[in-house]
Amino acid sequence: MSKVSEAIAKFKKVDISYDYSALPQDIKNALPHLKKAFDLITTIFMRQQMEGLPEIYEKVMSENDEEKKEFWKQFKGPWSQLEDFKSLYPEFKDRPATCAFYPADITKEEWDKALAGMDEAEKELMNDTYTVIIRENGKLKAVPYHVHYAEELGEIFDHLENAAECVENELLKEYLISRAEGLVTGNYRDSEALWVKMKDVPIDPVFGPFEVYADGFLGLKATYEAFLMVVDHEKGNRLKEIENNLANLARIFPVPAGSKPAVGKIAPMIVVHQIYSSGEAAQGIMPSAFNLPNDAWVRGNVGWKQIMIYNIMQAKFNNCTMKIADKISHGKIKAEFDPYFYFVLMHEVSHGLGPAYRADGTPVAKAIGKNYTAIEEAKADTGGIFILLNLGGKYGIPAFGKETILNSFFAGLFRSMRFGVHEAHGAANVVEFNWLKEKGVIKVLDNGDFETDSTNLIPAVEELLNELCRIEAQASTEEAAAFLKKYATPGKDILDAIAKLTDIPIDVRVEYKL
């Protein structure tokens, strides 16, 4: 079997079809316009990986090589997310750490030298999350996204206006227009604040440049992605008590060294069923939950949303997580969906807790640079299990036993590590595994199987959370890198266990009917 075939086979095709007949007619009328806008988000995302990639993609899709088409559709290019974005096609190089955010041959020395000769306004633009760095007349220059991707964003604006004309819900209409204007002007903040406050809507679309995972050079530049989701108000209403007690959750979370959290006024918890995705959200591994926006000002002054994508999460659990737990323990470790669901929810909550700004006002993400994503994902994971252990039975959080929480969490570690142990989520899970093994919570048997022991779970989790928050609040980039080098390096036990899981899907892939 070729490497391409192997990569495709690791994703199980699942049916998450949605009954569109239940949607109001105005929403049905808006969906084709939203799909066109979202597909252009994918075009921009491809350009962010490699300029000219959208044209190459269209050529691949027009040819008769079905396997190649399947791979490119899944990974949005020739690179395997499962192999640290190495190219599986000899005519293409591996995806560089710079993607197309920076000149391909840029060096850290050139970057530092260029910034040293700039005034504060120029430096701010260079370090901005929403700029592409180019060379002009031999000098580095920052170009805002809304200028660099103006052609595609102009078309997206038109499609979103058309969608807004269809919908009857005034808040949804206002949001679509505001977001369209924000994308073409670079003023993302107003529409992101509006999105956080948007509730009682039939669908919840979110789109734009958000995450910085792809920027392996400095960890600054955000990629475009989009989610189109139908809101499940019945399931969401069950989470209202937790949502209303966010301040009590924040109170137990470490905020060391004079750092400051970004606790806003609201943090809605929304349960949805995904009916379409695009851009980075549709590349390789599919998110089953997310917490947005990432803008620290919006988070601190307005709030954020925790989105739980129920149909995707359930598909992943049934086809991957549950089976992994059973296999690596020969049936001794049993993962359950409910504690797993609430762990993922608390993971998303934890992204909004703890240090957001250092004592000097520097955003944590900028303070530790490219080390941030792995540290932050580990913090969110550890915070999630910390909250379940300490507040179970309070504030609407179900009380699960220590062993039940640990086993469902443990199964998820290996599911994420299989995405790639150097990818942000995978690296974070390696950190958690190695730490809990060091503390005796995870035990490796002579035959390579695993057992869990919840005796020391609570102090081990608390100690790790304190350390991760300390790193975010005050560590140098070198200290953060040293921590990751020690704990995010997978040992033979991890690699051997992953090697045993080849008959279990790494993730799911869906065919949308939209």
N, C-alpha and C positions, 0 to 999 in steps of 0.2 A: 504494500500500500504506500502511495506517495505521501510526502509530508502535507501536501494540500488536502488529500483525501482524509488523512488522519485528523487534521485540524477541523475539517467540516464535520467529521463523525463525532467529535467531542461535544457537539451541540445537538441536543435532542429537539426535534421539531414537535411543538405542542400546539394544541388548539385552544386559543383564548378568545374565540369569537364572541362578539357582543351582540345582544338583541337590540338592534338599532330602532326597532319599531316602538320601543319604550321612550325614545327621545321626542321632545316637542318638534313640530314641523319646522319652526324657525331655525332650530339648531341643525336639523338635517340639511336645511338649505345652506347653512354656513359652512358645513364640513368640507365640501369640495374646494372652497376658497382657502380654508385653513390648511388643507393638505398641500395645495400649491405653494403656500408660504413656507410650510415646514420643509418641503422638498428643497427649496432654495437655501434653507438653513444648512442642509447637508452639503450643498454646493460650496457654501462658504467654508464649512468645516473641512472639506477636502482641500480647498485652497490653503487653509491654515497648515495642513500637513505637508503639502507640496504644491507650489504654483503649477497650474496646468493639469493637475490631477482630474478635475471634473471632465475635461475633454477625453482624457485617457480612459476614464471610467465608462463614458458613453460608448467609446469604441469597443471596449471589452463586452459591454452589454449587447452590442449589435452583432457580435460574432457567434459562432456555433459551439464554442467550447463550454458545455453546460457546467462542468466542474469548476472551471475558472470563474464563470459568472456567479456561481453559488458562493465561492470563496470571497470574491470582491463585494458581493452584496452583504455578506456577513461582516467583513472587516473594513469595508469602505476604502479599499486599496490593496496593495500587494503585500502588506506587512501583517505578521501574525501577532496579535496582542498576547497570545499565550507564550511567545518566545521573545519577549521584550522588544516587540516590533521589528524583528528581523524580516527581511524580504524572503518570500518563498519563491520568487521568480528571479532568475539570473539577470534579466535585463534591467532590474531595479536595485538600487543600493538599499541598505537598511535605513529605516527612518531615523534621521539624525536627531540628537537631543534638542537641537534648535528648532525642529520642524521648519515651518516657513515664517516663524515669528521674527527671526533674525537672519542676517546673511549667513550662508552655510559654513563659511570659513572663519567666522568670528571667533575671537579668543577672549578669555576673561581679562587678559592684560589690555587688549584693545578697548574693551568695555570700560574698565576702570580708568584708563587714560582719557577716553572721550568724556566721561562724566566729570573728571577733574577739571576739564577746561570749560565746563558749562555753568551758566547761572542757575539759580534754584528752580526757576520756572522750567527751564529746559530739562534739568535732572528729573523733575517731577513727571514730565511728559515721557521721558525715557523709561522711567520705572512704573508708569501707569499700566494697569491691567489690560487696558483697551487700546493699546497702540502696537503697530508693527514697526520693527526697526529695519531701516534700509540704509544703503550707502548712497550718498549724493555728493558728487565731486570729491570722492575719497573720504568723506566724513560721515559718521553715523548720524542718522536723523530719525525721529519718531513721527510716524504718520497715524493719526487716529483711525480706529476701525471704520467709523462711519464715512471716512474719506476713502480709505483703501478698498473697501468692499461696497462702494456707493452704488454700483450698477445692480448688484443682487439685492441690496437693501431697499433700493427704490422700487423694485418689483415686489418685494415682500410687503412694503408699505401699501401698494395698490391692492394686493390680495387681502390684507388685513382690513383695509377700509371696506372692501366688498363684503367680507365676513361680518363686519360691524353693522353694515346696513341691513343684514338679514336678521340679526338677533334682536329679540324684544326685551331681554333683561337689561335694564339701563346701566347697571354696574359693570356687567360683562362688556357691553357696548363701549362704555367709557374706557375700560381697561384696554381693549383691543386698539382703540384709536390712540390712547396715550402711549402704549408700547410701540406702536408703529412709528409714532413721532419720535420716541426716544431712540429707536434704532437708527434712524436717519440723521439725528442731531447729536448723538453721543450723550444725551441726557437720560441715563438709564434710571436714575434715582427716583424720580417722580412716579414712573410706572411700576417700579418694583415695590414702592411703598403702597401703591394702590392695589397691587396684586396681593400683598400680605393681608390687607383689610377686606379683600373681596370674599364674600361668603354668600350662602344661599343662591348659588348659581348651578345650573344643570351640568355644565362642563367647566373644567379648570385647565386652560391652556397656559403653559409657561414656556418662554423661548427667549434666547439671547446668549450672550457670552457669559459663562459662569465659572466653570472649574479650570484650574491651572495644572491639572495632572500631566498634560501632554508636554508642557514646557520643561524639558530636562536640563536646560541650560541655566536658567535662573529661578524657575518656578514662579514666574510673574504673570505670564500672558494667558488669558482665558480663551477657551474654545467655545464655539457656538453649538448649541443643542436645543432640542424642543421636545416637549411631552404634551400629548393631547389626551385628556383624561375625563372620564365621566365620574361625577361625584356620587359616592354611596353615603347618603345622608344618614341612613339608619345605622350603619356601622360606625360612622364618624361620631354620632351622638353619644355612643358608649364611652368615648374618650374625653367628654367635656369636663368631667371632674378633674382629670389629670391636667388638662389644659388650664383650668381655673386655679390650679395650685402650683403653677410654674415657679412662683417665688419661693415656695417651700422646698422644691427640688433644688433650686439655685442655692439655697441657704446651706446645704450640706456639701456643696461642691468646693474644692480648693481654689482659692484665688490668691496665690502667694506673692511675696516680694513687691508689694505695692502696686501690683497689676490691677487692671480694671476689667470687669465683665462687660458684655454688650447686651445686657438684659433690657429688651424693649418693653413696650406696654402690652403687646399681645403676642401669642404664639399659637395660632390655630393648628389643630391636629386634624388633618383631612384624610379620609380613606377614599381611594379612587380605584377605578378599573381602567387600565390603559388601553386606548384604541388606536394609537399611532405614536411614533417617535421618530426623531431624525437627528442628524448631526452626530455628535459624540454619544448621545443617548442611544443611538441605534448601531453603534460600532461594537462588535464582539460581545462582551459581557454586558447584560442588560441590568440597569439599576432596579432594585425592588423597593427602594425608598430614597428620599432625599430631603435635604433641609436647605432652603433658599429664602432670600437672596444672601449672597456672601458679603455684600457691601456693609462694612462695620457701622457706618452712619445709620443706615436703614435699620439694622439689627438693634442698635442702641436707642434709636429715637422712635421707632415704630414697632419693630418686632420681626418675626420670621414665621415661615410655615414649615411644619413637618408633614410631608406627603408620604403616605403609606400606599404603595401600589399593590393592592390585595391580590389581583389575579396573577401578576408576575411573581409575587412572593410565594404564593401557594404552589405555583408550577415549579419553582425552583426547589422548594422544600420537599415536595413529593417525589420529584425526579432525581434530586441530587443530595441534599443535606441529610435526609432521613436514611438514605441508602449508604452514605459514607459512614455515618456513625455506627451503623450495624456492622459494616465490613471491617473497619479498623479495630473493632473490639470483639469480633465474633459474637455479636448479639448482646454484649454486656451493657453497652451504652445505648440508651434509648432516647432519641430526640423527639420532642413533642412540638406541634405547631404553635399552640397558644403561648407558651413561654418564649418560643423563638420570635413570634410576632411582637410581643411586648419588649423583648430585648432589642429588636431592631428599632422599635419606636423610641426606646430610651437612648439608643445610639444617636438617633437624629436629634432628640432633645439635648443630648450632651454636647453636640456641636455648638449649641447656643449658650453653653454654660462654661464657667472657668475663664481663664485669661483671654481677652480679646485685644487689649492694649497693654503695653508695658508701662511701667511707672512714668517713663518720659513721654508717653503718648504714642509711641511707635506701634502700629498694628503688628500683632504677633507674626502674621504670615510674612511680613516683610523682614522682620527681625531675624528669622532663622532660614529664610530663603527656600531653596529646593528641598531642604530637610523637613519642611513644614507639613507637607501632605501626609507623609507616613506617620509623623508624630501626632498630628491632629486626628488621623483615623484611629490610631491606637488609643488616644485619649477618649474619643467618642465611644469606642468599644468598651474600654475599661469603665468609663463613666456609666454606660448603659447597665453593665452587670452590677456596678456599685449601687446604683439607684434601686434596682430590683432587690438586692440583698438587704439594703438598709431601710427601704420605704415600702416594701411589699405589705399589703394590707392597709395602707394609708393612701389618702388622696386619690382614690380610684384605681390605684395600682394593685393588680391581683397579687395575692401572697402565694408564691410558689416555693417549694422546699429548696434548700441549698443544692441538693444533689440534682434536682430537676433543672434548676437554672444552669448549673455547671454543665450538665450533659448536653443540653440544647445549644448552649454557647460553644462548647467544645466541637460539636459537629460542624458548626459554621466556620470554625477556624480553618479546617481543611478544605472546605468548599472554596473559600476565598484564596487560600494559598495556591490552589491549583490554577488560579488565573495568572499566576506568575509571582514568584516569591520576591521579585524586585519592584513590582507594581505597588502603588501606594497602599492599597487595601491588603494585598498579599504580604508586603513587608510588615505592616502593622500587626497582622496575625502571627507572623513569625516572632515578633517581639513578645506578644502575649503568651504564645506557646512556651518560648524559652524561659520567660520570667516565671510562669506558673510551674514549669518543670523544675526550675531551680528551687522553688519554694515547696516542692513536694505535692502540689495539687494535681499535676499530671505525672503519671508514672509510666515508664517504658519497660515492658516485660522482655524477658530474654528472647522470646520468639518474634519480637517486633510489634506485638499488639500493645494497646494502651489501656490503662485503667485511670479512673479519676478518683480523687480523695478530697472531699469537701471540708475536711477538718480545719485546714489552714486557709480556706478560700477567702474569708472576709478580710483578715489582715493582709494577705498577699495582694488582693485587689486594691485595697486602700493604699498600700505602699506604692504600688505601680502608678496609680492615679496621681498621687502626690508628686512623684518623680516626673511624670509627663507634664503636669501643670507647672512644675518648677522650671523645666526646660523651656516651656513656652514663655514663662514669665521673665526669665533672666539669663538663660544659657546663651553662650556664644554659638555661632554657626559651627565652629570646630567641636565644641562640646556636644552639640546635638548630633553631629556626624559620628562622633566617637561612640555615643550611646547606641546609635543605629548599627554601627559596625559590630558592636558587642552582641546586641540582642536581635538584630534583624538579619543575621546570617544563619541560614538554615543548616542544621546538622544532618548527619546521616539518618537519624531517626525520622526526621521530616521527609527527606528525599526518598527514603525507602518506602515510607507509608504512601506517599503520593504515587510512587511507581506501582503500587498494588491496586490503584483505583482506576485502572485504564478501562474497565468495563462499565464504569459509571459515568454518565454525562458530566462534563464540566459545567455546562450551563444549558439554558434552553434557547431556542430560536423560534420566532413566531412569524406567521404570514398574516399580515393585517388584511382585513376585508374592505377597508376603507378605499 
